[in-house]
Amino acid sequence: METKPVVTCYGDSSLFSGLQAHINRGLPKEATEWKRSYGRSSKFVCLDASFVPYDEDILPTENDKSLISRPFFHIYWTECDVDNYKQSVREDITEWHTALKSNNIPDWLIVVVVSDESKVKAKLLPRSSVIDRVKSDFCGKQVDRCIVLTEPHKGDQRCMDSWNNFYQRLRQLLLQSFNRHLSKYEENMRSLRERRNEQKWSFSEYFLVQEELAFMFEMLGVYDDSLLQYDELDALFTQFLLNHAAGETVDWLTPFIEPCTKWAGISLSKALNWDKRDLIKMNKASLLEFRNYLFSRQCALLSLLNRPWEIAERAVAYLHNTVQEMKTLEIEMPEGSLACWVFLSCLEVLHTSDKLNNSTEKLNSHSLYTASLWDYARKKLKELGVLCGLMPEVSSNPTSEQLNKVVDLLFGMGINEEEASTTGSPRPIDRLREALSSRQSFQRHYLDLSELAMGTYKHIGRMRSARIIGQDVAEFYMKQESPQKAEGFLLDAMKMYKQEGWDILSDSIAVLLAQCQKKLSNPLKYAKTACYIVCSKNLSHSERCYYLDELIQLSRSDDGNPLCIQTNPAFSVDNIVLNTPVATFQDEMSIELEIFSNLPREVFISQISLGFSHEASEGSQKRSLSRQPSLYGTVDEPVMNFQTIRPQLPSKINVVSATDVKQEKLQSSSIICTNTNELLKRADSIQGSVSDSIYKLNYKLSLTAKDVLIKPGVNLVTVKSQVDSCKRGLYKLGQLCIEMGHLEFIRHNMANNIFVEIVCQQPFFEVSPSAKIGELISGIKQDVELTLNTCSIPVTEGSILSVNTSSGLSAFYNDESDVKISLGAVSVNSSVTMNLQLQHILTKDSAEATLTFESSFLHYPISCHVTFYPPLQFSHKVFSCQERKYIQVEVKGNHETPFSLTKPHLKTVDNNDVDFTYLGHFDKWQFIMTSQYVICGNFEVMLSQDHPLLTLFSLLPTDHLWMKTAYVDYLYTTSI
């Protein structure tokens, strides 16, 4: 409000008119300390005044209780010499002073303006100037009531000093006047408040009295004190309402609780609404109108205090409290009218706060309240949408009754003509009218408000509130038949409730989520959510059974790949008993599982399978270097069926006190943690991403149980399987799969340190020479028997056995050198014999050779070592007879195999001057050699001198075709 304290002026009006502009500029220029009564803190105020002509009729009397409109101070202006003073001015001042005194007004000041010309002309004696006479005639002991204004238009230093003295004197006298009037006014106001329990006491009258005090403080620029007056009125009125609700009725409250016919929202466009104030003055204001006026005045003062961010903060409590008051007092209002009032008020406050706030920091810190207002407006708009048939789930258009209700609600909002003429952003009433005009418009406005509320909550980190709004938006989208938009909001709300331990709320959201996912025709997501609902202990038994039937229905449908979901929370494995921790092939393995079912009733499970993954045996592959988790100093090697214990972080912090004393003075005091090395251990910074995909793995070793009836609670299930074609070694417990038709419950990584061991004796091969030969002989092609002993590994029909040989050895099967043998089915611990032919190159000494066997039923190639022996043994002797030299070579068979030998021959290797003469007939020399016979060949040596000889003896076999062209050589050295 633009009011100023009233100051009357009397005397030389033309003189004051010439000085008024200067006074209006200079008076509020400097702040003055206002020392207040009753021990209140002093304030610095900038005083201004509204100067009006003096009139005796406007002088307040003792019974005048007004504060703002009354004149607070009176000034008499004169510029005269002594003669004029004696002739007319003195009498005029006397009349003016007498009128003030008769009305008991002590707040006055006489201003004598003095110029140079008047001073020169007068040449007065000392103590005979006009100012002296005025002080003598009127001031008495109050010498401060008269002041001289010297040369006001000159502008020199003397003039400036004179003006400053005048301003200081006027400010001090004005403050004294304010104190006197305020003290008296507050005393009257307190006495009026103390009579509040009297029968004829009226709150409206008291409200106007204290509000005038607030006007006074606002006029003086003390806005916080002015706001305090309204806060006190608010608290007093609220207390009266509470007392009335408790049964203490008062007569003056009757107009406030009469049926409400208008529900216009708060209007903050004007600082003071005189129309509403007049209604309060006439005791015709309704509760909503009074509350609107009171809050608008508080908002205006908050704006003057540069605290516009508090408007939204106060508005939240104001709106909720007022709504509660309306319900408590049972004030009759048309259905939906209170929601209209809340909606309009919220938007008006939000618009004003946004317009006045220019501090980003303050705006962010009070965004909580703006978010609450957006949310409150959203809720009330939804309430109106339900009432007026504008929600999306309604199939038909609004009825005529609902349309009439919209018209009545819009009529009760009223129209502010002054606001209607302004241009700019749409007013709250315009937005509400548009929202109620059609279903599409309503839905658009509702979603806009929801987005604004959620965005503001997220901006300030209030994710819980944002998720709750998202839940309402999801329900709205579900009614709008847009489940794809609702799913994300429901998931966020469900996760939030679950994380914070609100299981009942989380489960209720899960039901909505299941309905949404069913409409989306997503069987996998629907199965997961339905499984969660089925296992909930917070939902009714009938609801859980309904969704269990839905799961069973999904399990019977075959639309392609099976639906894979986690076993938790439907099933949990509480205990695992290894009946056969060690097994071999063809043994039956069995494991007993203790499965706990959270389902509401028994279900039929088609199959339960437990898979094992093969662990590489120690030393089978070189371990690559990798970074180990920094929390542990050793490598975590798995130990079969043993749960490793990892060190845990300490549960408490150990601290001790420490002080630093220097020169017998305490310098510092602190606390020290003694186990920082444990608390500050760096967690492993390399963490693999965890995939949440569920899929069934294929295991070579899998134990199963078919056609199992699972009941609620504990179930003992034995899974078993015969160890068949799998590698030997350790097998780690891997995946559990519980199949219910087309639905599979899967749990990965059942236990990290549960192993079973498969013991396997590998097949081996035996190579046996034929009974005719007895031993393997080098140099000849001979038949052998190859025997395969299967041991623990069976041979399947059609398996191909490949035979590879080492260097110098050849193998033949059916006269084919590339040996590929097709095998029939052979059971475990059985044998099968095959015929092969082997041929090793002719050697002087025994030779080792290797046969390598490969096949699909073998885990790795198997080698078999064979030894080949030479067919003959050779020795020699040297004889001398006088000068003649003879060499005798003996030939002996190594085995019973007979050999036909002919053409013995002896020659030197490195000396061509030596001749050998065979002492016999070549054509008659033919022997059949066995191990029972020894034959000799004698040769005479023809040489010129004795020296060592390197000789070569050779024979030609005649009974083995493949050896007819190959000589059997015997290389030896002898001295002659």
Buried (B, 14 or more C-beta within 10 A) or exposed (E): EEBBBBBBBBBBEEBBEBBEEEBBEBBBEEEBEBEBEEEEEEBEBEBBBBBEEBEEEEBBEEEEBEBBEBBBBBBBBBBBBBEBBEEEBBEBBEEBBEBBEEEEBEBBBBBBBBBEEBBEEBEBEEEEBBBBBBBEBBBEEEEEBBBBBBBBEEEEEEBEEBBEBBBEBBBBBBBBBBBBBBEEBBEEBEEBBEEBEEEEBBBBBBBBBBBBBBBBBBBBBBBEBBBBBBBBBBEBBEEBBEEBBEEEEBEBBEBBBEEBEBBBBBBBBBBBBEEBBEBBBEBEBBBBBBBBBBBBBBBBBBBBEEBBBBBBBBBBEBBEBBBEBBEEBEBEBBEBBBBBBBBBBBBBBBBBBEEBBEEEEBBEEBBBBBBBBBBBBBBBBBBBBBBBBBBBEBEEEBEEEBBEBBEEBBEBBBEBEEBEEEEEEEBBBEBBBBBBEEBEBBBEBBBBBBBBBBBBBBBBEBBBBBBBBBBBBBBBBBBBEBBEBBBBBBBBBBEBBBEEEBEEBBBBBBBBBBBBBBBBEBBBBBBBBBBBBBBBEEBEEEBBBBBBEBBBEBBEEEEEEBBBBBBBBBBBBEEBEBEBEEBBBBBEBBBBBBBBBBBBBEBEBBBBBBBBBBBEEEEEEEEEEEEEBEEEEEEEEBEBBEEEEEEEEEEEEEEEEEEEEEEEEEEEEEEEEEEEEBEEEEEEEEEEEEEEEBEBEEBBBBBBBEEBEBEEEEBEBBBBBEBEEBBBBBBBBBBBBBBBBBBBBBBBEBBEBBBBBBEBBBBBBEBEBEEEBEBBBBBBBBEBBBBBBBBBBBBBEEBEBBBBBBEBBBBBBEEEEEBEBEBEEBEBBEBBEBEBBBBBBBBBEEBEBEBBBEBEBBBEEBEBEBEBBBBBBBEBEEEEEEEEBBBBBEBBBBBEBBBBBBBBBBBBEEEEEBEBEBEEEEEEBEBEBBEEEEBBBBBBBEBEEEEEBEBBBBBBBBBBEEBEEBBBEBEBEBEB
